[in-house]
Amino acid sequence: INIDDPYGKKLAEEFLDRLRVVTYGFSLGADFKIYNVQATFKGQEFSLEARGRQYLVRFPFVGRFNAQNAIAAVAAVSALGLQVSDIVKHLANTPQTPGRMEYVGGERFAVFVDYAHTPDAVAKACETLRELNPDRLITVFGCGGDRDSTKRPLMAKAAAKYSDQLFITSDNPRSEVPLTILHDILPGVGDTKHELLVDRREAIYRAVEIARPHDIILIAGKGHETYQEVNGTRTHFDDRVEAREAIVVWSAKKKKEAKQSPRDNNE
């Protein structure tokens, strides 16, 4: 039971005398206690105290919630009789979950793709990436067509709360006019810097283009999806592929600028 959650703590106390309860989390007193977290754009390293021993855990996922999920799995598997040390060493090789806070690359900045497509999910995704202390958080997102339009400004409000720059774009507009959806989103932006770009590919490329060292780009909404739906037609589109290609273009441009710079300085 996760005792970082107030209800989890209550459950643990309630069942303590009736069942064998195993607790985990960051909280003091957890049977599997997480502490000393060192986070990077590519994952995290933290200490685990369990059954009177300490373990170093390397895990290629960002966010407190992912550390909690990992240790919940460790606790569950250890209850089946496996040694904690044997379980922990395999966490470093855990494959990423497609489109769920998936790190897709970067050149001294980082790009993540996440399926977050509700106000609460967008807020949690942004909050998770803020834990990494980026210089700026740049968020690319949109809202699906033929869905509850009242949530559109709420999506913007959630993203704007944590982001330094927003790129508002299309996300499966379906039968609706894409620009209409973007204008429905706009009232929630407030004073946060933003650009409206109907073309999602252009929005992703633009976000990468303005990225500086230690920035994080979040591309939210589609995650693992490999299509964009417009007027009943689905065409191939993958945020992860587009982001990687944008990074390649960005890198080539920077290398070209670096080669030209010495000549320019001597003229």
Secondary structure, 3 states (H helix, E strand, C coil): CECCCHHHHHHHHHHCCCCCCCCEECCCCCCEEEEEEEEECCEEEEEEEECCEEEEEEECCCCHHHHHHHHHHHHHHHCCCCCHHHHHHHHCCCCCCCCCCEEEECCCCEEEEECCCCHHHHHHHHHHHHCCCCCCEEEEECCCCCCCHHHHHHHHHHHHHHCCEEEECCCCCECCCHHHHHHHHHHHCCCCEEEECCCHHHHHHHHHHHCCCCCEEEEECCCCCCEEEECCEEEECCHHHHHHHHHHHHHHHHHHHHHHHHHHHHC
